[in-house]
Amino acid sequence: MTSRIFTPTLRALRSRPIASTTPFAPRLFTTSSPRMTVHNIATKEQFKEVIAREPIVLLDAFATWCGPCKAVAPIIAKWAESEEFKDKIYFAKFDVDELPELAQELGIRAMPTFIIFQGGDKAGEHVGGNPGPLLSLLQKFKPEN
C-alpha cells in the first residue's frame, strides 16, 4: 500500500534532469590574513628555517587524535592573536604522526608538548594540556618591548 503512495513522487523525481541548465553563481571567498597566528610546520627543513629565523618560537607538538591537544588549541590560537604575544613570539605547530623523525629528534614522549626556542636553541618545555603553566612559560620568555 505504501509503495503506491510514493510511486507518483518517485516517477516525478526520476523525470527531472540531473544537470541544471541555469548557470551557477560564483562563490565568493574571503582571503585569510597573510600572517597566520599559529603556523603549521610541514617539513623538518621548514622547522629548522623557522627556529633559525625567528628569535622566540613556541612549538606545539600535537596529534590529531589527542584530546588535550584539541582542547588547548583554541587557547593557543587566542594567545597568538593577543597583543601580549603577537609579533613577539612565533607560534608554530606540527603533527607528530606526520613528522615522526622531528618528534624523535626533539624527544617528544607525550602530546601535547610545547617547546620554547630562543635564538635557535631549546630554552624551555611544557608537557600536557594545562594552560596555566604554559602561559607562565610564555610570559617568562616574552621579550619586553
Backbone as CSV, one residue per row, in Angstrom:
resi,resn,N_x,N_y,N_z,CA_x,CA_y,CA_z,C_x,C_y,C_z
1,MET,0.815,-1.191,0.000,0.000,0.000,0.000,0.865,1.263,0.000
2,THR,1.917,1.300,0.826,2.754,2.497,0.892,3.536,2.699,-0.398
3,SER,3.849,1.634,-1.107,4.606,1.799,-2.342,3.784,2.533,-3.388
4,ARG,2.441,2.352,-3.396,1.599,3.052,-4.355,1.518,4.544,-4.035
5,ILE,1.627,4.901,-2.773,1.552,6.312,-2.388,2.787,7.054,-2.889
6,PHE,3.962,6.438,-2.808,5.202,7.095,-3.185,5.549,6.938,-4.661
7,THR,4.893,6.057,-5.376,5.222,5.806,-6.767,5.101,7.053,-7.631
8,PRO,4.019,7.853,-7.563,3.963,9.058,-8.396,5.086,10.043,-8.073
9,THR,5.438,10.153,-6.803,6.506,11.061,-6.412,7.845,10.593,-6.970
10,LEU,8.108,9.306,-6.909,9.347,8.762,-7.453,9.422,8.968,-8.953
11,ARG,8.285,8.775,-9.654,8.274,8.999,-11.102,8.588,10.456,-11.422
12,ALA,8.047,11.365,-10.649,8.307,12.786,-10.882,9.779,13.116,-10.658
13,LEU,10.365,12.545,-9.640,11.778,12.795,-9.360,12.669,12.195,-10.434
14,ARG,12.332,11.036,-10.923,13.132,10.383,-11.966,13.072,11.127,-13.281
15,SER,11.978,11.827,-13.544,11.830,12.522,-14.822,12.571,13.851,-14.855
16,ARG,13.019,14.357,-13.716,13.751,15.621,-13.686,15.152,15.439,-14.257
17,PRO,15.654,16.448,-14.953,17.035,16.349,-15.441,18.013,16.449,-14.271
18,ILE,19.100,15.715,-14.380,20.104,15.709,-13.318,20.890,17.014,-13.309
19,ALA,21.316,17.459,-14.480,22.094,18.688,-14.563,21.172,19.872,-14.778
20,SER,21.439,20.923,-14.115,20.645,22.130,-14.252,21.179,22.954,-15.406
21,THR,20.287,23.622,-16.117,20.715,24.466,-17.230,20.963,25.895,-16.779
22,THR,20.603,26.228,-15.536,20.845,27.586,-15.054,22.301,27.704,-14.609
23,PRO,22.926,28.822,-14.937,24.331,28.981,-14.520,24.431,29.169,-13.012
24,PHE,25.498,28.654,-12.470,25.732,28.794,-11.032,26.362,30.149,-10.763
25,ALA,25.978,30.741,-9.661,26.589,31.999,-9.247,27.971,31.692,-8.691
26,PRO,28.937,32.530,-8.974,30.283,32.262,-8.440,30.284,32.378,-6.922
27,ARG,31.050,31.505,-6.289,31.156,31.542,-4.833,32.173,32.600,-4.445
28,LEU,31.801,33.406,-3.514,32.698,34.457,-3.051,33.407,33.994,-1.791
29,PHE,34.718,33.950,-1.846,35.532,33.551,-0.712,36.286,34.757,-0.205
30,THR,36.481,34.789,1.089,37.307,35.840,1.650,38.701,35.278,1.858
31,THR,39.666,36.106,1.670,41.034,35.653,1.871,41.385,35.755,3.342
32,SER,42.229,34.850,3.791,42.645,34.879,5.184,43.794,35.859,5.354
33,SER,44.063,36.150,6.577,45.146,37.063,6.899,46.464,36.502,6.383
34,PRO,47.311,37.324,5.793,48.577,36.806,5.288,49.503,36.314,6.394
35,ARG,49.344,36.827,7.588,50.172,36.379,8.705,49.294,35.560,9.636
36,MET,49.380,34.242,9.485,48.607,33.356,10.347,49.141,33.463,11.768
37,THR,48.298,33.154,12.711,48.725,33.268,14.097,49.474,32.037,14.576
38,VAL,49.005,30.852,14.223,49.706,29.610,14.561,50.061,28.941,13.230
39,HIS,51.343,28.818,12.980,51.834,28.330,11.687,52.028,26.814,11.725
40,ASN,51.652,26.155,10.633,51.842,24.705,10.516,53.233,24.415,9.960
41,ILE,53.957,23.561,10.627,55.271,23.115,10.159,55.045,21.811,9.397
42,ALA,55.425,21.793,8.131,55.161,20.631,7.285,56.389,19.748,7.069
43,THR,57.582,20.319,7.212,58.802,19.546,6.975,59.843,19.865,8.050
44,LYS,60.802,18.979,8.165,61.892,19.183,9.120,62.734,20.402,8.712
45,GLU,62.897,20.594,7.406,63.661,21.739,6.903,62.959,23.057,7.247
46,GLN,61.629,23.059,7.137,60.867,24.250,7.491,61.026,24.565,8.979
47,PHE,61.034,23.540,9.819,61.243,23.729,11.252,62.597,24.383,11.507
48,LYS,63.645,23.867,10.887,64.990,24.415,11.100,65.080,25.859,10.616
49,GLU,64.400,26.150,9.509,64.385,27.512,8.984,63.690,28.473,9.958
50,VAL,62.567,28.034,10.521,61.800,28.886,11.440,62.590,29.182,12.707
51,ILE,63.189,28.163,13.324,63.905,28.429,14.580,65.183,29.235,14.339
52,ALA,65.729,29.177,13.119,66.896,29.998,12.804,66.496,31.452,12.530
53,ARG,65.320,31.656,11.946,64.881,32.989,11.541,64.217,33.779,12.675
54,GLU,63.378,33.102,13.466,62.591,33.799,14.490,63.337,33.800,15.823
55,PRO,63.335,34.931,16.536,64.061,34.997,17.812,63.471,34.096,18.894
56,ILE,62.126,34.050,18.995,61.472,33.202,20.001,60.349,32.440,19.312
57,VAL,60.357,31.121,19.481,59.360,30.253,18.850,58.742,29.361,19.915
58,LEU,57.406,29.290,19.927,56.700,28.282,20.716,56.272,27.206,19.739
59,LEU,56.778,25.994,19.932,56.459,24.874,19.056,55.507,23.932,19.779
60,ASP,54.371,23.665,19.160,53.346,22.766,19.699,53.452,21.433,18.956
61,ALA,53.855,20.384,19.654,53.894,19.034,19.082,52.574,18.362,19.461
62,PHE,51.723,18.131,18.463,50.379,17.619,18.734,50.096,16.395,17.872
63,ALA,48.960,15.754,18.147,48.447,14.660,17.327,46.960,14.915,17.088
64,THR,46.479,14.535,15.923,45.077,14.792,15.582,44.123,13.997,16.470
65,TRP,44.563,12.870,17.001,43.716,12.014,17.835,43.795,12.374,19.316
66,CYS,44.590,13.342,19.674,44.857,13.706,21.075,43.799,14.667,21.600
67,GLY,43.045,14.247,22.605,42.004,15.080,23.204,42.529,16.353,23.841
68,PRO,43.550,16.280,24.713,44.087,17.513,25.301,44.648,18.479,24.254
69,CYS,45.183,17.942,23.161,45.694,18.803,22.084,44.555,19.616,21.481
70,LYS,43.424,18.954,21.256,42.256,19.632,20.694,41.696,20.663,21.669
71,ALA,41.762,20.359,22.955,41.219,21.267,23.965,42.056,22.534,24.108
72,VAL,43.364,22.421,24.023,44.240,23.571,24.252,44.489,24.379,22.966
73,ALA,44.217,23.826,21.804,44.487,24.517,20.533,43.799,25.882,20.425
74,PRO,42.508,26.013,20.770,41.899,27.346,20.674,42.499,28.356,21.651
75,ILE,42.977,27.890,22.775,43.609,28.778,23.757,44.930,29.298,23.194
76,ILE,45.694,28.403,22.571,46.970,28.802,21.951,46.715,29.820,20.841
77,ALA,45.695,29.568,20.019,45.361,30.497,18.934,44.963,31.866,19.487
78,LYS,44.247,31.878,20.585,43.843,33.140,21.218,45.062,33.903,21.737
79,TRP,45.993,33.180,22.362,47.222,33.832,22.840,48.040,34.379,21.678
80,ALA,48.095,33.630,20.576,48.885,34.061,19.420,48.348,35.364,18.838
81,GLU,47.036,35.591,18.974,46.421,36.812,18.451,46.414,37.950,19.466
82,SER,46.712,37.645,20.725,46.643,38.676,21.763,47.793,39.676,21.619
83,GLU,47.538,40.885,22.067,48.558,41.938,21.996,49.781,41.602,22.845
84,GLU,49.591,40.797,23.867,50.693,40.440,24.766,51.780,39.643,24.040
85,PHE,51.374,38.758,23.115,52.341,37.876,22.463,52.463,38.093,20.953
86,LYS,51.512,38.776,20.352,51.508,38.980,18.896,52.771,39.717,18.473
87,ASP,53.417,39.204,17.450,54.653,39.764,16.899,55.827,39.731,17.876
88,LYS,55.686,39.010,18.990,56.786,38.867,19.946,57.251,37.418,20.020
89,ILE,56.278,36.495,19.909,56.584,35.066,19.921,55.958,34.458,18.676
90,TYR,56.733,33.654,17.972,56.264,32.978,16.769,55.647,31.647,17.196
91,PHE,54.360,31.471,16.953,53.634,30.261,17.337,53.623,29.299,16.151
92,ALA,54.112,28.081,16.385,54.154,27.064,15.341,53.700,25.727,15.911
93,LYS,53.249,24.843,15.037,52.824,23.513,15.470,53.149,22.501,14.397
94,PHE,53.296,21.237,14.827,53.479,20.158,13.870,52.823,18.894,14.405
95,ASP,52.342,18.076,13.487,51.688,16.815,13.819,52.769,15.742,13.962
96,VAL,52.858,15.132,15.138,53.898,14.135,15.395,53.730,12.898,14.522
97,ASP,52.514,12.614,14.061,52.297,11.463,13.186,52.748,11.737,11.759
98,GLU,52.756,13.006,11.351,53.205,13.368,10.011,54.712,13.582,9.949
99,LEU,55.319,13.980,11.060,56.766,14.208,11.118,57.382,13.424,12.274
100,PRO,57.352,12.092,12.198,57.876,11.306,13.319,59.376,11.495,13.548
101,GLU,60.132,11.768,12.486,61.577,11.966,12.665,61.868,13.240,13.451
102,LEU,61.076,14.283,13.245,61.244,15.518,14.017,60.835,15.297,15.471
103,ALA,59.747,14.564,15.673,59.304,14.252,17.035,60.381,13.466,17.782
104,GLN,61.010,12.533,17.109,62.067,11.732,17.738,63.292,12.603,18.037
105,GLU,63.651,13.461,17.100,64.815,14.331,17.296,64.608,15.281,18.480
106,LEU,63.360,15.742,18.665,63.067,16.666,19.767,62.770,15.949,21.078
107,GLY,62.671,14.632,21.042,62.433,13.856,22.257,61.003,13.948,22.752
108,ILE,60.052,14.030,21.835,58.636,14.122,22.204,58.189,12.759,22.724
109,ARG,57.688,12.723,23.959,57.231,11.473,24.577,55.731,11.457,24.829
110,ALA,55.119,12.650,24.886,53.689,12.758,25.157,53.149,13.974,24.406
111,MET,51.850,13.958,24.159,51.213,15.073,23.488,50.143,15.654,24.404
112,PRO,49.988,16.961,24.371,50.814,17.928,23.649,52.102,18.248,24.408
113,THR,53.137,18.522,23.657,54.401,19.006,24.217,54.680,20.355,23.585
114,PHE,54.978,21.334,24.408,55.273,22.683,23.941,56.739,22.971,24.246
115,ILE,57.464,23.407,23.232,58.890,23.703,23.393,59.120,25.148,22.984
116,ILE,59.853,25.865,23.820,60.253,27.246,23.523,61.678,27.213,22.972
117,PHE,61.861,27.842,21.826,63.193,28.007,21.241,63.531,29.488,21.293
118,GLN,64.718,29.781,21.794,65.199,31.155,21.866,66.557,31.209,21.191
119,GLY,66.648,32.014,20.144,67.896,32.109,19.397,68.280,30.796,18.738
120,GLY,67.323,29.968,18.378,67.578,28.699,17.708,67.830,27.529,18.642
121,ASP,67.938,27.789,19.946,68.205,26.729,20.914,66.981,26.468,21.789
122,LYS,66.851,25.222,22.232,65.762,24.858,23.129,65.972,25.546,24.467
123,ALA,64.958,26.330,24.899,65.096,27.102,26.133,64.105,26.675,27.211
124,GLY,63.017,26.014,26.829,62.019,25.602,27.806,61.073,24.578,27.213
125,GLU,60.376,23.860,28.090,59.462,22.812,27.638,58.322,22.662,28.644
126,HIS,57.140,22.382,28.119,55.972,22.074,28.953,55.253,20.897,28.304
127,VAL,54.981,19.865,29.087,54.273,18.686,28.592,52.888,18.659,29.231
128,GLY,51.870,18.523,28.393,50.499,18.439,28.885,49.643,19.600,28.416
129,GLY,48.338,19.443,28.593,47.388,20.429,28.106,46.934,21.440,29.139
130,ASN,47.667,21.595,30.247,47.291,22.559,31.275,47.755,23.953,30.846
131,PRO,46.811,24.872,30.564,47.217,26.176,30.041,47.921,27.090,31.046
132,GLY,47.689,26.920,32.339,48.302,27.798,33.334,49.822,27.801,33.302
133,PRO,50.469,26.633,33.465,51.937,26.609,33.404,52.491,27.009,32.033
134,LEU,51.726,26.723,30.975,52.178,27.106,29.635,52.183,28.627,29.491
135,LEU,51.166,29.282,30.010,51.111,30.745,29.976,52.280,31.338,30.759
136,SER,52.595,30.745,31.897,53.745,31.215,32.689,55.040,31.073,31.903
137,LEU,55.173,29.966,31.177,56.367,29.743,30.348,56.462,30.799,29.249
138,LEU,55.341,31.101,28.602,55.335,32.125,27.553,55.709,33.488,28.117
139,GLN,55.159,33.828,29.266,55.451,35.129,29.873,56.914,35.231,30.297
140,LYS,57.495,34.121,30.678,58.906,34.107,31.079,59.821,34.442,29.903
141,PHE,59.473,33.967,28.703,60.333,34.165,27.535,59.895,35.311,26.635
142,LYS,58.798,35.976,26.984,58.313,37.088,26.164,59.285,38.251,26.257
143,PRO,59.713,38.793,25.113,60.603,39.963,25.168,59.840,41.193,25.643
144,GLU,60.507,42.035,26.383,59.889,43.263,26.896,60.087,44.371,25.874
145,ASN,59.052,44.649,25.103,59.116,45.727,24.086,58.133,46.793,24.431
